[in-house]
């Protein structure tokens, strides 16, 4: 492996080890009568970033769970955190 390939390999490991986890905030209407994705987020080591699907609301929160609470509107709308399944590496 030459120097450039070695450097690329090291960068790939850095990216893979540091990648944020992706999640969706799902709103559920009534008693699981209907649902929708309300926002997408990235969980980093020390906080999470959340953007609603309309692009009007952006949040920087301590944890994904903390942000999800802001999308719940009892008693008719609840919200859940759903982690995106990891995709196999190319």
Secondary structure, DSSP 8 states (H G I E B T S, - for coil): --HHHHHHHHHHHHHHHH--EEEEEEEEETTTTEEEEEEEEEE-SS-EEEEETTS--EEEESSHHHHHHTT-BTTTEEEEEEE-------
